[in-house]
Amino acid sequence: MTEPGDWPAPAGEPFPSGSGAPAETSALGPSGWWQPTEEMLSPAPVGESAPGDAAQSVSAPAGGEPPRSRSIAAAVVAGLLAGVVGGAGAYAVADWAGGEGVATVLPANQPSGELPALKAGSVAAIADAALPSVVSLAVTGKGEGVSGSGFVLRSDGYIATNNHLIQDAIGGGQIVVTFNDGSSVDGEIVGRSASYDLAVVKVARKGLRVAPLGNSNAVRVGDPVVAIGSPLGLTGTVTTGIISAINRPVTTGGSGDQAFISALQTDAAINPGNSGGPLLDAEGRVIGVNSAIAAIAVGQEQAGSIGLGFAIPINQAKRVTDEIIAGGKSPTPIIGAFLDTEFSGPGAKVKSVTEGGPAAEAGIQKGDVITAVNGRPVTGAIELVVAIRSHAPGEKITLSVKGKGEVTVTLGVSNE
């Protein structure tokens, strides 16, 4: 979040941080649904980097209609399963950067003897091919040490992972990258994007096995998937499931480092430590970067996987990581309009526009209500920011404005 205010964040831009949640805004809304605080939903210039672009709704046991924004807030705090909402039955999104589990777990030993040949297309075949490209990361720095996952982007040592996993190593920390064969090497941060919760780490190795990338735009609900990573430090863990939903708006992070993700949702088991690991399709290609989960809070603790995991689509992740490798950072798209956080929808209400910005040039004015992006409806401000961040600066998008029809906006770049 960049500055105080309501949701006046330029669509797609960072949301200015608020001064605190108003009295009527609580963690649990009147209907029992989780409600984001004003700080989480403070104005972000639509299209610019908002302090948390994606959000998706998570319901609590209480009845009633969910808020129109249907947004799930993810509190991503490295090293902790930090729940946004306390109390039994409440949902909270947590990050993957996990520590050791409670139980003592010894390495798995493969029984001796001949193994049957791998069947093409089987989970075993997918795992066998993918594991050499998946790594675990141990990060130490400002706080307690955390662990997570990543995968090889390029044979000359570039590795993709989550920003929330490696951010504590900035300014003097250490990242140790361990490969599937058990060998380890130090890693250096090439660059990162808090807006997209992505980072690239470089190791001094050549000839690495590269993880093949798929097409996340071709993914359908019900497609089988495989997740690989190091949950609770258990390296090389393979889990399976399906794509449960696509374009799920999810926001992770805290003030100043929120990420907005138009996520792939999966029921494949994902737990702390899976952060940054790959989500694979039936062909063994990476279609997402595992980044967040929804967990049931029991008292002050959160349970593990309940089948609600979220991954950054690989098409978006590839653009961002390519830009990071090329220049150390990835620009965040904006439209130059702040949104009204108190507007109940449907749609996102513009609170103000930046003079000379993309929205102003397209004729968008204070008070306008944006109801869709490229024909896809948006129910609230968070969904609008998520939709904008799924594009790149310079791209043209079509916004549907209530009472005005469709307008074309050329996305600008956040100054942050």
C-alpha positions as CSV (number, residue, x, y, z in Angstrom):
1,M,0.0,0.0,0.0
2,T,1.3,3.3,-0.9
3,E,-0.7,6.1,0.6
4,P,-3.7,6.5,2.9
5,G,-7.1,6.5,1.6
6,D,-10.0,4.3,0.7
7,W,-9.7,2.0,-2.3
8,P,-8.5,4.8,-4.5
9,A,-5.7,2.8,-5.9
10,P,-5.2,3.2,-9.6
11,A,-6.7,0.2,-10.9
12,G,-3.9,-2.2,-11.0
13,E,-1.7,0.1,-8.9
14,P,-0.7,-0.3,-5.3
15,F,-3.4,0.4,-2.8
16,P,-2.6,3.3,-0.6
17,S,-2.5,2.0,3.0
18,G,-5.3,3.1,5.2
19,S,-5.1,4.4,8.7
20,G,-6.8,1.4,10.1
21,A,-10.0,-0.5,9.8
22,P,-13.1,1.6,10.6
23,A,-15.2,0.6,13.6
24,E,-17.8,-1.2,11.5
25,T,-15.1,-3.3,9.7
26,S,-14.1,-6.3,11.6
27,A,-12.2,-9.5,10.8
28,L,-15.5,-11.4,10.7
29,G,-18.2,-9.5,9.0
30,P,-21.8,-9.5,10.2
31,S,-22.7,-12.4,8.0
32,G,-19.8,-14.5,9.3
33,W,-17.8,-14.1,6.1
34,W,-14.3,-12.9,6.4
35,Q,-14.0,-9.2,5.6
36,P,-10.7,-7.5,4.7
37,T,-9.7,-4.6,6.8
38,E,-9.4,-1.1,5.4
39,E,-5.6,-1.5,5.5
40,M,-5.8,-4.6,3.3
41,L,-8.3,-2.9,0.9
42,S,-6.9,0.6,1.0
43,P,-6.8,2.5,-2.3
44,A,-4.7,1.0,-4.9
45,P,-4.5,2.7,-8.3
46,V,-6.4,0.4,-10.6
47,G,-3.9,-1.2,-12.8
48,E,-1.0,-0.2,-10.7
49,S,0.6,-2.3,-8.0
50,A,-1.9,-2.6,-5.2
51,P,-0.7,-3.9,-1.9
52,G,-2.4,-7.1,-2.6
53,D,-3.9,-7.7,-6.0
54,A,-5.7,-10.8,-5.6
55,A,-8.4,-11.8,-3.2
56,Q,-10.9,-14.6,-3.1
57,S,-13.7,-15.3,-0.8
58,V,-13.6,-17.9,2.0
59,S,-16.7,-18.7,3.9
60,A,-17.0,-19.2,7.6
61,P,-19.7,-21.4,9.2
62,A,-22.1,-18.6,9.8
63,G,-24.9,-18.2,7.3
64,G,-25.8,-15.2,5.2
65,E,-24.7,-13.9,1.8
66,P,-21.0,-13.5,1.2
67,P,-19.7,-10.0,0.4
68,R,-20.0,-9.2,-3.2
69,S,-16.3,-9.0,-3.7
70,R,-16.0,-12.7,-2.8
71,S,-12.4,-12.0,-1.8
72,I,-10.2,-14.3,0.2
73,A,-7.4,-12.4,2.0
74,A,-4.2,-14.3,2.4
75,A,-2.0,-13.3,5.2
76,V,1.4,-14.4,4.0
77,V,4.0,-14.2,6.8
78,A,7.2,-16.0,6.0
79,G,7.8,-18.9,8.3
80,L,4.3,-18.8,9.9
81,L,0.9,-20.2,9.2
82,A,-0.4,-16.8,10.1
83,G,-4.2,-16.9,10.0
84,V,-6.1,-13.7,9.2
85,V,-9.1,-14.9,11.1
86,G,-9.1,-16.6,14.5
87,G,-11.6,-18.9,15.9
88,A,-12.8,-22.4,15.1
89,G,-14.1,-22.8,11.6
90,A,-12.7,-19.5,10.3
91,Y,-10.6,-19.5,7.2
92,A,-7.3,-17.9,6.7
93,V,-4.8,-18.0,3.9
94,A,-1.2,-18.7,4.9
95,D,2.1,-18.9,3.1
96,W,4.2,-21.9,2.3
97,A,7.4,-20.9,4.1
98,G,7.4,-23.6,6.7
99,G,9.6,-24.9,9.4
100,E,10.0,-28.4,10.8
101,G,7.0,-30.5,11.5
102,V,6.0,-31.8,14.9
103,A,6.8,-35.4,14.1
104,T,10.3,-36.8,13.6
105,V,10.5,-38.0,10.0
106,L,13.3,-40.1,8.6
107,P,14.3,-40.2,4.9
108,A,12.3,-42.7,2.9
109,N,14.2,-45.7,1.7
110,Q,13.4,-47.4,-1.5
111,P,13.0,-51.2,-1.1
112,S,15.6,-53.3,-2.9
113,G,14.6,-55.3,-5.9
114,E,13.5,-54.6,-9.5
115,L,10.9,-52.0,-10.1
116,P,8.3,-52.3,-12.9
117,A,8.8,-50.0,-15.9
118,L,7.2,-46.6,-15.6
119,K,3.9,-46.2,-17.4
120,A,3.8,-43.2,-19.7
121,G,1.5,-40.5,-18.4
122,S,1.4,-42.0,-14.9
123,V,2.0,-39.9,-11.8
124,A,5.1,-41.9,-11.1
125,A,6.4,-41.1,-14.6
126,I,5.6,-37.4,-14.2
127,A,7.4,-37.3,-10.8
128,D,10.4,-39.2,-12.1
129,A,10.9,-36.7,-14.9
130,A,10.2,-33.6,-12.8
131,L,12.0,-34.3,-9.5
132,P,15.5,-33.5,-10.9
133,S,14.2,-30.0,-11.8
134,V,12.7,-29.3,-8.3
135,V,14.7,-27.8,-5.5
136,S,14.3,-27.0,-1.8
137,L,15.4,-23.7,-0.4
138,A,16.6,-23.0,3.2
139,V,16.5,-19.3,3.9
140,T,18.0,-17.5,6.9
141,G,18.0,-13.7,7.4
142,K,16.1,-11.2,9.5
143,G,13.8,-13.6,11.2
144,E,13.7,-17.3,11.9
145,G,15.0,-19.7,9.2
146,V,12.3,-20.8,6.7
147,S,12.2,-23.5,4.0
148,G,10.4,-23.8,0.8
149,S,10.6,-24.9,-2.8
150,G,11.5,-23.8,-6.3
151,F,12.2,-25.2,-9.8
152,V,14.8,-24.7,-12.5
153,L,14.0,-22.2,-15.2
154,R,17.3,-22.3,-17.1
155,S,20.1,-24.8,-17.3
156,D,22.7,-22.1,-16.3
157,G,21.4,-21.8,-12.7
158,Y,18.2,-19.7,-12.7
159,I,15.5,-20.9,-10.3
160,A,12.0,-19.7,-9.8
161,T,10.4,-19.4,-6.4
162,N,8.1,-17.1,-4.2
163,N,9.1,-13.6,-3.0
164,H,7.6,-14.3,0.4
165,L,10.0,-17.2,0.8
166,I,13.3,-15.4,0.1
167,Q,12.6,-11.8,1.2
168,D,14.1,-12.3,4.6
169,A,17.5,-13.1,3.0
170,I,17.7,-9.6,1.5
171,G,20.5,-7.5,2.9
172,G,22.8,-10.2,4.4
173,G,20.8,-13.4,4.7
174,Q,21.6,-16.8,3.1
175,I,19.8,-19.1,0.7
176,V,20.9,-22.7,0.4
177,V,19.5,-24.6,-2.6
178,T,19.3,-28.4,-2.3
179,F,18.8,-30.5,-5.4
180,N,17.0,-33.8,-5.7
181,D,20.3,-35.7,-5.6
182,G,21.0,-34.3,-2.1
183,S,23.7,-31.8,-3.2
184,S,23.5,-28.2,-2.0
185,V,24.9,-24.9,-3.1
186,D,24.4,-21.2,-2.1
187,G,21.9,-19.2,-4.1
188,E,21.8,-15.4,-4.8
189,I,18.7,-13.3,-5.3
190,V,18.6,-12.1,-8.9
191,G,15.4,-10.0,-8.4
192,R,11.9,-10.2,-7.1
193,S,8.4,-8.9,-7.5
194,A,6.3,-8.4,-4.3
195,S,3.3,-7.5,-6.6
196,Y,3.3,-11.0,-8.1
197,D,5.0,-12.9,-5.2
198,L,7.7,-14.2,-7.5
199,A,11.5,-14.2,-7.3
200,V,14.4,-15.6,-9.1
201,V,17.5,-17.2,-7.4
202,K,20.8,-17.9,-9.2
203,V,23.2,-20.8,-8.3
204,A,26.7,-21.3,-9.7
205,R,25.9,-24.4,-11.6
206,K,25.6,-25.4,-15.3
207,G,23.8,-28.1,-17.1
208,L,20.8,-28.2,-14.8
209,R,17.7,-30.1,-15.7
210,V,15.1,-27.5,-16.8
211,A,11.4,-27.9,-15.8
212,P,9.3,-27.8,-19.0
213,L,6.7,-25.1,-19.0
214,G,3.1,-25.5,-20.0
215,N,0.3,-23.1,-20.9
216,S,-1.9,-22.0,-18.0
217,N,-4.4,-20.4,-20.4
218,A,-5.2,-23.9,-21.7
219,V,-6.0,-25.3,-18.2
220,R,-9.6,-26.4,-17.5
221,V,-11.4,-27.2,-14.3
222,G,-11.1,-30.9,-13.6
223,D,-7.7,-31.3,-15.2
224,P,-5.4,-33.6,-13.2
225,V,-2.4,-32.0,-11.6
226,V,0.7,-32.9,-9.6
227,A,2.4,-30.7,-7.0
228,I,6.0,-31.2,-6.0
229,G,7.9,-29.5,-3.2
230,S,9.2,-29.7,0.3
231,P,6.3,-29.4,2.7
232,L,7.5,-29.1,6.3
233,G,11.0,-29.7,5.0
234,L,10.1,-33.1,3.5
235,T,11.9,-32.7,0.2
236,G,10.7,-34.3,-3.0
237,T,7.1,-34.7,-1.8
238,V,4.6,-35.5,-4.6
239,T,0.9,-35.0,-4.2
240,T,-1.9,-35.1,-6.8
241,G,-5.3,-33.6,-7.4
242,I,-7.3,-31.6,-10.0
243,I,-7.7,-28.0,-11.0
244,S,-10.6,-26.9,-8.8
245,A,-11.1,-23.4,-10.2
246,I,-9.3,-21.0,-12.5
247,N,-9.0,-17.2,-12.3
248,R,-9.5,-17.3,-8.5
249,P,-8.7,-13.8,-7.1
250,V,-6.3,-14.3,-4.2
251,T,-4.3,-11.7,-2.3
252,T,-1.3,-12.5,-0.2
253,G,1.1,-10.5,2.0
254,G,1.0,-7.5,4.3
255,S,1.1,-3.8,3.9
256,G,3.7,-2.8,1.4
257,D,4.3,-6.3,-0.1
258,Q,0.9,-7.6,-1.0
259,A,0.5,-9.7,-4.1
260,F,-2.7,-10.0,-6.2
261,I,-3.0,-13.3,-8.0
262,S,-5.5,-14.6,-10.5
263,A,-4.8,-18.0,-9.2
264,L,-5.3,-21.6,-10.3
265,Q,-7.0,-23.4,-7.4
266,T,-6.2,-27.0,-6.7
267,D,-7.1,-29.7,-4.2
268,A,-3.7,-31.3,-4.5
269,A,-2.2,-31.3,-0.9
270,I,-0.1,-28.2,-0.4
271,N,1.4,-27.3,2.9
272,P,4.0,-24.8,4.4
273,G,7.2,-25.5,2.6
274,N,5.5,-26.1,-0.8
275,S,5.9,-22.3,-1.5
276,G,7.6,-21.8,-4.9
277,G,7.3,-25.4,-6.1
278,P,5.7,-26.4,-9.4
279,L,2.2,-27.4,-10.1
280,L,2.3,-29.8,-13.1
281,D,-0.2,-30.9,-15.7
282,A,-0.7,-34.5,-16.9
283,E,2.2,-34.0,-19.4
284,G,4.6,-33.1,-16.6
285,R,4.7,-29.4,-17.6
286,V,4.7,-26.6,-15.1
287,I,1.4,-24.7,-15.2
288,G,1.6,-22.9,-11.9
289,V,3.8,-21.8,-9.0
290,N,2.3,-23.0,-5.7
291,S,2.0,-20.0,-3.4
292,A,-0.9,-20.0,-0.9
293,I,-3.5,-22.1,0.9
294,A,-6.7,-21.6,2.8
295,A,-6.6,-23.2,6.2
296,I,-9.1,-23.7,9.0
297,A,-8.1,-21.9,12.1
298,V,-8.5,-23.8,15.4
299,G,-7.9,-21.4,18.3
300,Q,-4.6,-19.7,17.5
301,E,-3.4,-22.4,15.2
302,Q,-4.1,-23.3,11.6
303,A,-4.5,-26.8,10.2
304,G,-2.6,-28.0,7.2
305,S,-4.0,-28.7,3.7
306,I,-7.8,-28.8,3.5
307,G,-7.7,-29.1,-0.3
308,L,-7.7,-25.4,-1.1
309,G,-4.4,-24.5,-2.6
310,F,-3.6,-21.6,-5.0
311,A,-0.9,-21.3,-7.6
312,I,0.3,-18.4,-9.8
313,P,-0.4,-19.3,-13.4
314,I,2.8,-20.1,-15.3
315,N,2.1,-17.7,-18.2
316,Q,2.1,-14.8,-15.8
317,A,5.1,-16.2,-13.8
318,K,7.1,-16.7,-17.0
319,R,6.7,-13.1,-18.0
320,V,7.6,-11.8,-14.6
321,T,10.6,-14.1,-14.1
322,D,11.9,-13.4,-17.7
323,E,11.8,-9.6,-16.8
324,I,13.5,-10.2,-13.5
325,I,16.3,-12.2,-15.2
326,A,16.7,-9.5,-17.8
327,G,16.7,-6.5,-15.5
328,G,16.3,-7.5,-11.9
329,K,12.7,-6.5,-11.6
330,S,9.3,-6.7,-13.2
331,P,7.1,-3.6,-13.8
332,T,3.5,-3.6,-12.4
333,P,0.7,-2.5,-14.8
334,I,-1.7,0.3,-13.7
335,I,-4.6,2.3,-15.1
336,G,-4.1,5.3,-12.8
337,A,-7.4,5.2,-10.8
338,F,-8.0,4.8,-7.1
339,L,-11.0,2.7,-6.0
340,D,-13.6,3.2,-3.3
341,T,-13.2,0.5,-0.7
342,E,-16.6,1.2,0.9
343,F,-18.5,0.6,-2.4
344,S,-20.4,-2.7,-2.0
345,G,-20.6,-3.4,-5.8
346,P,-21.3,-5.1,-8.0
347,G,-18.3,-3.6,-9.8
348,A,-15.4,-1.4,-8.7
349,K,-16.2,2.3,-8.1
350,V,-13.5,4.9,-9.0
351,K,-12.7,7.3,-6.2
352,S,-10.2,9.4,-8.1
353,V,-8.1,9.3,-11.3
354,T,-4.6,10.3,-11.9
355,E,-4.3,13.4,-14.1
356,G,-2.8,12.4,-17.4
357,G,-2.9,8.7,-16.5
358,P,-4.3,5.8,-18.7
359,A,-7.8,6.0,-17.1
360,A,-8.1,9.7,-17.4
361,E,-7.0,9.5,-21.1
362,A,-9.7,6.9,-21.7
363,G,-12.4,9.2,-20.3
364,I,-12.9,7.4,-16.9
365,Q,-14.0,9.8,-14.2
366,K,-14.5,9.9,-10.4
367,G,-17.7,8.0,-9.6
368,D,-17.6,5.6,-12.6
369,V,-18.2,2.0,-11.8
370,I,-16.1,-0.5,-13.7
371,T,-18.0,-3.8,-14.1
372,A,-15.8,-5.9,-16.4
373,V,-12.3,-6.3,-17.9
374,N,-12.2,-7.7,-21.5
375,G,-15.8,-8.9,-21.0
376,R,-15.1,-10.8,-17.8
377,P,-17.3,-9.4,-14.9
378,V,-15.6,-8.0,-11.8
379,T,-17.6,-7.9,-8.6
380,G,-15.3,-5.6,-6.6
381,A,-12.1,-3.6,-6.3
382,I,-9.9,-6.6,-5.6
383,E,-11.0,-8.5,-8.6
384,L,-10.4,-5.5,-10.8
385,V,-6.8,-5.1,-9.5
386,V,-6.2,-8.9,-10.0
387,A,-7.6,-8.7,-13.6
388,I,-5.4,-5.7,-14.4
389,R,-2.3,-7.4,-13.0
390,S,-2.8,-10.4,-15.1
391,H,-1.7,-8.2,-18.0
392,A,1.5,-6.4,-18.8
393,P,2.3,-2.7,-19.0
394,G,1.6,-1.4,-22.5
395,E,-1.2,-3.8,-23.2
396,K,-4.6,-2.6,-24.3
397,I,-7.6,-3.8,-22.2
398,T,-11.3,-3.1,-22.5
399,L,-13.1,-1.9,-19.4
400,S,-16.9,-2.0,-19.2
401,V,-18.1,1.2,-17.4
402,K,-21.6,1.3,-16.1
403,G,-23.7,3.8,-18.1
404,K,-20.9,4.5,-20.6
405,G,-20.2,1.2,-22.3
406,E,-16.8,-0.1,-23.2
407,V,-13.6,2.0,-23.2
408,T,-10.1,1.0,-24.2
409,V,-7.2,1.6,-21.8
410,T,-3.5,1.2,-22.5
411,L,-1.9,0.0,-19.2
412,G,0.7,2.2,-17.7
413,V,3.5,1.3,-15.3
414,S,3.7,1.8,-11.5
415,N,6.4,4.1,-10.3
416,E,7.2,1.7,-7.4
